[in-house]
């Protein structure tokens, strides 16, 4: 039961932080999205090279 309360408190604290400062998280999500796009492009290029 104690572990459940710790997880609940941690989740609520994170939610409150996002609600108070959303710009910080939007910037991080944009950086993650650009990194994923780069990784996908690199994967497609590697596959096309291997296919040749």
C-alpha positions as CSV (number, residue, x, y, z in Angstrom):
1,X,0.0,0.0,0.0
2,X,2.9,2.4,0.8
3,X,4.4,1.9,-2.7
4,X,1.1,2.9,-4.3
5,X,1.0,6.1,-2.4
6,X,4.6,7.0,-3.5
7,X,3.7,6.3,-7.1
8,X,0.5,8.4,-6.8
9,X,2.4,11.3,-5.2
10,X,5.1,11.2,-7.9
11,X,2.5,11.1,-10.7
12,X,0.6,14.0,-9.3
13,X,3.7,16.1,-8.7
14,X,4.7,15.5,-12.4
15,X,1.2,16.5,-13.6
16,X,1.3,19.7,-11.5
17,X,4.7,20.6,-13.0
18,X,3.4,20.1,-16.5
19,X,0.4,22.2,-15.8
20,X,2.4,25.0,-14.3
21,X,5.2,25.0,-16.9
22,X,4.0,23.5,-20.2
23,X,6.4,25.3,-22.4
24,X,9.4,23.4,-21.0
25,X,7.8,20.1,-21.9
26,X,6.6,21.2,-25.3
27,X,10.3,22.1,-26.1
28,X,11.5,18.7,-24.9
29,X,8.8,16.9,-27.0
30,X,9.9,18.9,-30.1
31,X,13.5,17.8,-29.6
32,X,12.5,14.2,-29.1
33,X,10.3,14.3,-32.3
34,X,13.2,15.7,-34.3
35,X,15.5,13.0,-33.0
36,X,13.0,10.3,-33.9
37,X,12.6,11.7,-37.4
38,X,16.4,11.6,-37.9
39,X,16.6,8.1,-36.6
40,X,13.8,7.0,-39.0
41,X,15.5,8.6,-42.0
42,X,18.8,6.9,-41.1
43,X,17.0,3.6,-40.8
44,X,15.4,3.9,-44.2
45,X,18.7,4.8,-45.8
46,X,20.4,1.8,-44.2
47,X,17.7,-0.5,-45.4
48,X,17.9,0.8,-48.9
49,X,21.7,0.4,-48.9
50,X,21.3,-3.2,-47.6
51,X,18.7,-3.9,-50.3
52,X,21.1,-3.0,-53.1
